[in-house]
Amino acid sequence: MQGSFRPEPMKGLRAAVAVPGGWLAGGWKGWCRGVLLTVILAVLAGQIARLPLFSVMGVMVISILLGTLWKTAMDVPADAPAGIAFSSKYLLRTGIVLMGLRLDLQQIWQAGTAVVWIDVIVIAFTLAFMLGLGRLLSVERTLSALIAVGTAVCGAAAIAAVAPLIGARKETTALSVAGIAVLGTAGALAYIIAYPHLGLDPYLYGVLAGSTLHELAHVIAAAAPGGDAGGEAAIVVKLGRVALLMPVALVLGHAFRTSRAGGAGASGAEPGRGNAGGRLSGWRRLPVPWFIFGFLAMSVVKTLGVLPETMVRNLIGLSVFLMSAAMAGLGLGIRFADFRRLGLRAVTAAVAGFAALSGLGFGLIRLFY
């Protein structure tokens, strides 16, 4: 297999974005048809995710797989790409903002400095290791970055948040989410099987799961053998990683934009996808990713407790649903045959990165506890 990833352009989605008033390029009926298709697939994914064998995968992963299945089996209606593109962009960003309601900053602070240090070290190490390994293996640069951030921070949500800031194509984003999902699911199952042999008490096992697994769904599933103590520790540690999503996204966006502006990204960055067209550089001129700051604002709202808990739970559920619809939209842009384009080198980098992260997690537990 080739190590580089060169997907064909999604002509329908690109056309919908490129023309003035592009979201309605196919008319209201086509726009509604596209949005409705992503919503239906998200609803179906939610039902499938309730089944025992599929719950560990998570509803967002199932959504992207359903979208890919639809694209492979029946293709997409000619007038639907505008609505699909709307879901992939705006429903996604709204979902990311509402996802901030999961994060209670005070809870992370109360967990102690050990949790904070573990999360910071885990993210810094994983990003550096996987980006370096991706360069060594000649993996396409944005693909390598998305796999790295999905492994380091919080899976599909992190990939979706970072992708527009580094100029990633929708196909690259979709395949990164799917690849990380498969690896995270396998990792969660491996942790469950290995738990009796790890020699860790439930709390420390929860710390290990929360600091090294990809998605929140993976963390919750893997931590189940540790009971309440393991589950609570895992979620707190994982939310600490989620809290670092905003600075990670800003740093990567700045790095890729500076690289394009200096001409260093000519062979690695994907052309024509950045917000600044390669002309802007520096922190002061970095376009503000409003949805990332919205995520932080919702975290503050959660921490202050100004909303009723019932409303918070409902909004979090809405967040998951909106992001699932967006993932379905991304899946509708690829076929199963496209997964071969991920490349053996990219898969090697993803597996090696997770293996190194798991080893680091054990080491950090011994160091801090």
KEBATI-623525 format. One record per residue (C-alpha): residue number from 1; residue in one letter; x, y, z. Coordinates in Angstrom, 1 decimal. Layout:
! KEBATI-623525
NUM|a|X|Y|Z
...
***
This chain:
! KEBATI-623525
1|m|0.0|0.0|0.0
2|q|1.1|3.5|-0.5
3|g|1.9|5.6|2.5
4|s|0.4|8.8|1.1
5|f|-3.3|9.7|1.0
6|r|-4.6|11.4|-2.1
7|p|-8.4|11.3|-2.2
8|e|-10.4|12.5|-5.2
9|p|-12.3|15.8|-4.6
10|m|-15.9|15.6|-3.5
11|k|-17.2|17.5|-6.5
12|g|-20.7|17.9|-5.2
13|l|-19.8|19.2|-1.8
14|r|-17.1|21.4|-3.2
15|a|-19.5|23.0|-5.7
16|a|-22.1|23.6|-3.0
17|v|-19.5|25.5|-1.0
18|a|-17.8|27.3|-3.8
19|v|-20.7|29.2|-5.4
20|p|-22.5|32.2|-3.9
21|g|-25.3|31.1|-1.7
22|g|-23.8|27.6|-2.1
23|w|-25.7|26.0|0.7
24|l|-28.9|26.3|-1.4
25|a|-27.2|25.5|-4.7
26|g|-29.5|22.6|-5.3
27|g|-32.6|24.4|-4.0
28|w|-34.5|24.1|-0.8
29|k|-35.8|20.6|-1.5
30|g|-32.3|19.3|-2.2
31|w|-30.9|21.1|0.9
32|c|-33.6|19.6|3.1
33|r|-33.1|16.2|1.5
34|g|-29.4|16.3|2.3
35|v|-29.9|17.4|5.9
36|l|-32.7|14.9|6.4
37|l|-30.6|12.1|5.2
38|t|-27.9|12.8|7.7
39|v|-30.5|13.1|10.5
40|i|-32.1|9.8|9.6
41|l|-28.7|8.0|9.6
42|a|-27.9|9.6|13.0
43|v|-31.2|8.3|14.4
44|l|-30.6|4.9|13.1
45|a|-27.0|4.9|14.5
46|g|-28.4|5.8|17.9
47|q|-30.6|2.8|17.9
48|i|-27.8|0.5|16.8
49|a|-25.5|1.9|19.5
50|r|-28.0|0.6|22.1
51|l|-27.2|-3.0|21.1
52|p|-24.6|-4.7|23.4
53|l|-22.1|-5.6|20.6
54|f|-22.2|-2.1|19.1
55|s|-22.3|0.1|22.2
56|v|-18.5|0.2|22.6
57|m|-18.1|1.7|19.1
58|g|-20.1|4.8|19.9
59|v|-22.9|6.5|18.0
60|m|-20.6|8.8|16.0
61|v|-18.5|6.0|14.7
62|i|-21.6|4.0|13.7
63|s|-23.0|7.2|12.0
64|i|-19.9|7.5|9.8
65|l|-20.1|3.8|8.9
66|l|-23.7|4.1|8.0
67|g|-23.0|7.1|5.8
68|t|-20.3|5.1|4.1
69|l|-22.5|2.1|3.6
70|w|-25.2|4.4|2.1
71|k|-22.7|6.0|-0.3
72|t|-21.3|2.6|-1.3
73|a|-24.7|0.9|-1.8
74|m|-27.0|3.6|-3.1
75|d|-24.9|6.8|-3.7
76|v|-26.1|10.3|-2.8
77|p|-29.0|12.1|-4.5
78|a|-27.7|14.6|-7.0
79|d|-29.3|17.6|-5.2
80|a|-28.4|16.6|-1.7
81|p|-24.7|17.6|-1.3
82|a|-25.6|21.1|-0.2
83|g|-27.6|19.8|2.8
84|i|-25.0|17.2|3.6
85|a|-22.2|19.8|3.5
86|f|-24.3|22.0|5.9
87|s|-24.6|19.1|8.4
88|s|-20.9|18.3|8.1
89|k|-19.9|21.9|8.9
90|y|-22.6|23.7|10.9
91|l|-24.2|20.9|12.8
92|l|-20.8|19.6|13.7
93|r|-19.6|22.9|15.1
94|t|-22.8|23.4|17.1
95|g|-22.4|19.9|18.5
96|i|-18.8|20.7|19.5
97|v|-19.9|23.9|21.3
98|l|-22.6|22.0|23.3
99|m|-20.1|19.2|24.1
100|g|-18.4|21.7|26.5
101|l|-21.3|21.0|28.9
102|r|-19.7|17.6|29.6
103|l|-16.7|19.4|31.2
104|d|-16.8|20.5|34.8
105|l|-13.5|22.4|35.2
106|q|-13.8|22.3|39.0
107|q|-14.1|18.5|39.0
108|i|-10.8|18.2|37.2
109|w|-9.1|20.7|39.6
110|q|-10.4|18.8|42.6
111|a|-8.9|15.5|41.2
112|g|-5.5|16.9|42.0
113|t|-2.4|18.0|40.1
114|a|-1.4|14.5|39.3
115|v|-4.3|14.2|36.9
116|v|-3.5|17.5|35.3
117|w|0.2|16.5|34.8
118|i|-0.8|13.1|33.4
119|d|-3.1|14.7|30.8
120|v|-0.6|17.3|29.8
121|i|2.2|14.8|29.4
122|v|0.0|12.3|27.6
123|i|-1.1|14.9|25.0
124|a|2.3|16.5|24.5
125|f|4.0|13.1|24.1
126|t|1.4|11.6|21.8
127|l|1.3|14.5|19.4
128|a|5.1|14.8|19.2
129|f|5.6|11.0|18.8
130|m|2.9|10.5|16.2
131|l|3.7|13.6|14.2
132|g|7.4|12.6|14.2
133|l|6.6|9.0|13.3
134|g|4.2|10.1|10.5
135|r|6.9|12.3|9.0
136|l|9.4|9.4|9.2
137|l|6.9|7.0|7.5
138|s|6.0|9.7|4.9
139|v|2.3|9.8|5.9
140|e|0.4|12.7|4.4
141|r|0.8|15.6|6.9
142|t|-2.9|16.5|7.7
143|l|-3.8|12.8|7.9
144|s|-0.9|12.3|10.4
145|a|-2.0|15.3|12.4
146|l|-5.7|14.2|12.6
147|i|-4.7|10.6|13.7
148|a|-2.4|12.1|16.3
149|v|-4.9|14.5|17.8
150|g|-7.6|11.9|17.8
151|t|-5.3|9.6|19.7
152|a|-4.0|12.2|22.1
153|v|-7.2|14.1|23.0
154|c|-10.7|12.7|22.4
155|g|-11.1|10.8|19.2
156|a|-13.7|11.9|16.7
157|a|-14.6|15.2|18.5
158|a|-11.0|16.3|18.5
159|i|-10.5|15.3|14.8
160|a|-13.6|17.2|13.8
161|a|-12.6|20.3|15.8
162|v|-9.0|20.4|14.4
163|a|-9.7|19.5|10.8
164|p|-10.9|22.9|9.5
165|l|-8.1|24.7|11.3
166|i|-5.4|22.7|9.5
167|g|-7.1|22.7|6.1
168|a|-7.9|18.9|6.1
169|r|-10.2|17.6|3.3
170|k|-13.5|16.1|4.3
171|e|-12.4|12.7|3.0
172|t|-9.3|12.8|5.2
173|t|-11.4|13.8|8.2
174|a|-13.8|10.9|7.7
175|l|-11.2|8.3|7.2
176|s|-9.3|9.5|10.3
177|v|-12.4|9.3|12.4
178|a|-13.1|5.8|11.2
179|g|-9.5|4.6|11.7
180|i|-9.3|6.0|15.2
181|a|-12.7|4.5|16.0
182|v|-11.6|1.0|15.0
183|l|-8.4|1.2|16.9
184|g|-10.0|2.7|20.0
185|t|-12.7|-0.1|20.0
186|a|-10.0|-2.7|19.8
187|g|-8.0|-1.0|22.6
188|a|-11.1|-0.9|24.9
189|l|-11.7|-4.6|24.4
190|a|-8.0|-5.4|25.0
191|y|-8.1|-3.4|28.3
192|i|-11.2|-5.3|29.5
193|i|-9.5|-8.6|28.8
194|a|-6.2|-7.6|30.3
195|y|-7.6|-5.9|33.5
196|p|-7.4|-9.0|35.8
197|h|-3.7|-9.3|34.9
198|l|-2.5|-5.7|35.1
199|g|-2.1|-5.6|38.9
200|l|-3.8|-2.2|39.2
201|d|-6.5|-1.4|41.7
202|p|-9.8|-0.1|40.3
203|y|-8.9|3.6|40.7
204|l|-5.5|3.3|39.0
205|y|-7.0|1.2|36.2
206|g|-9.6|4.0|35.7
207|v|-6.7|6.5|35.4
208|l|-5.0|4.3|32.8
209|a|-8.2|3.9|30.7
210|g|-9.0|7.6|30.9
211|s|-5.5|8.8|30.0
212|t|-4.9|6.5|27.1
213|l|-8.1|5.5|25.3
214|h|-9.5|7.5|22.4
215|e|-13.2|8.2|22.7
216|l|-15.3|8.8|25.9
217|a|-17.3|5.8|24.9
218|h|-14.2|3.7|24.8
219|v|-13.1|5.0|28.2
220|i|-16.5|4.3|29.8
221|a|-16.7|0.8|28.3
222|a|-13.1|-0.1|29.3
223|a|-13.5|1.2|32.8
224|a|-16.6|-0.9|33.6
225|p|-14.6|-3.8|35.2
226|g|-13.2|-1.3|37.7
227|g|-16.7|-0.5|39.1
228|d|-17.7|2.9|40.3
229|a|-14.2|3.9|41.5
230|g|-12.6|3.0|38.2
231|g|-15.4|4.6|36.1
232|e|-15.3|7.9|38.0
233|a|-11.5|8.1|37.8
234|a|-11.6|7.3|34.1
235|i|-14.1|9.9|33.2
236|v|-12.4|12.7|35.2
237|v|-9.0|11.9|33.6
238|k|-10.6|11.8|30.2
239|l|-12.4|15.1|30.7
240|g|-9.1|16.6|31.6
241|r|-7.8|15.7|28.1
242|v|-11.0|17.1|26.6
243|a|-10.3|20.4|28.5
244|l|-7.0|20.7|26.6
245|l|-8.8|20.5|23.2
246|m|-8.9|24.2|22.7
247|p|-5.2|25.0|23.2
248|v|-4.2|21.9|21.1
249|a|-6.5|23.0|18.3
250|l|-5.1|26.6|18.3
251|v|-1.5|25.4|18.4
252|l|-2.0|23.0|15.5
253|g|-3.9|25.5|13.5
254|h|-1.2|28.1|14.0
255|a|1.6|25.7|13.1
256|f|-0.1|24.6|9.9
257|r|-1.0|28.1|8.9
258|t|2.6|29.4|9.5
259|s|3.9|26.4|7.5
260|r|1.7|27.2|4.5
261|a|2.6|30.9|4.7
262|g|6.3|30.1|4.7
263|g|6.0|27.6|1.8
264|a|7.1|24.7|4.0
265|g|3.7|22.9|3.6
266|a|3.7|22.7|-0.2
267|s|4.2|19.0|-0.1
268|g|2.3|18.2|3.1
269|a|-0.6|20.6|3.5
270|e|-3.6|20.0|1.4
271|p|-4.1|22.9|-0.9
272|g|-7.0|25.2|-1.0
273|r|-8.6|24.2|2.3
274|g|-7.2|26.8|4.8
275|n|-9.2|29.8|5.9
276|a|-6.4|32.1|5.2
277|g|-5.2|30.8|1.8
278|g|-1.6|30.7|3.2
279|r|-1.4|34.4|3.5
280|l|-1.9|34.9|7.3
281|s|0.5|34.0|10.0
282|g|1.0|34.8|13.7
283|w|-1.3|34.5|16.7
284|r|-2.8|37.9|16.2
285|r|-4.0|37.2|12.7
286|l|-5.2|33.6|13.3
287|p|-8.9|33.3|12.4
288|v|-10.9|32.8|15.6
289|p|-12.4|29.3|15.6
290|w|-15.6|30.4|17.4
291|f|-16.8|26.9|18.0
292|i|-13.7|26.1|20.1
293|f|-14.3|29.2|22.3
294|g|-18.0|28.3|22.4
295|f|-16.9|24.9|23.8
296|l|-14.9|26.6|26.5
297|a|-17.8|28.9|27.3
298|m|-20.1|25.9|27.8
299|s|-17.5|24.4|30.1
300|v|-17.7|27.5|32.2
301|v|-21.5|27.3|32.3
302|k|-21.3|23.7|33.4
303|t|-18.7|24.6|36.1
304|l|-20.8|27.4|37.5
305|g|-23.9|25.3|37.5
306|v|-26.2|28.0|36.2
307|l|-28.3|25.5|34.1
308|p|-30.6|22.8|35.6
309|e|-29.0|19.4|35.5
310|t|-31.9|18.1|33.4
311|m|-31.3|20.8|30.7
312|v|-27.6|20.0|30.7
313|r|-28.2|16.3|30.1
314|n|-30.6|17.1|27.3
315|l|-28.2|19.5|25.7
316|i|-25.4|17.0|25.9
317|g|-27.7|14.5|24.2
318|l|-28.4|17.1|21.5
319|s|-24.6|17.6|21.1
320|v|-24.1|13.9|20.5
321|f|-26.9|13.8|18.0
322|l|-25.7|16.8|16.0
323|m|-22.2|15.5|15.8
324|s|-23.6|12.1|14.8
325|a|-25.5|13.7|11.9
326|a|-22.3|15.5|10.9
327|m|-20.3|12.2|11.0
328|a|-23.0|10.7|8.8
329|g|-22.5|13.5|6.4
330|l|-18.8|12.9|6.3
331|g|-19.4|9.2|5.8
332|l|-21.6|10.0|2.8
333|g|-18.5|11.4|1.1
334|i|-16.6|8.1|1.0
335|r|-17.0|4.5|0.0
336|f|-15.7|1.4|1.8
337|a|-13.2|0.9|-1.0
338|d|-11.7|4.3|0.0
339|f|-10.5|2.9|3.3
340|r|-7.7|1.3|1.4
341|r|-6.3|4.7|0.8
342|l|-5.6|5.1|4.5
343|g|-2.4|3.3|3.8
344|l|-0.4|0.8|5.7
345|r|2.0|3.4|6.9
346|a|-0.8|5.5|8.4
347|v|-2.2|2.4|10.1
348|t|1.3|1.6|11.4
349|a|1.6|5.1|12.8
350|a|-1.8|4.9|14.5
351|v|-1.1|1.5|16.1
352|a|2.4|2.4|17.2
353|g|1.2|5.7|18.7
354|f|-1.5|3.9|20.7
355|a|1.0|1.3|21.9
356|a|3.5|4.0|23.0
357|l|0.7|5.9|24.7
358|s|-0.4|2.8|26.7
359|g|3.2|2.2|27.8
360|l|3.5|5.8|28.8
361|g|0.2|5.6|30.8
362|f|1.6|2.7|32.9
363|g|4.8|4.7|33.5
364|l|3.0|7.8|34.6
365|i|0.9|5.8|37.1
366|r|4.0|4.4|38.6
367|l|5.5|7.9|38.7
368|f|2.6|9.8|40.2
369|y|1.0|7.1|42.4
***
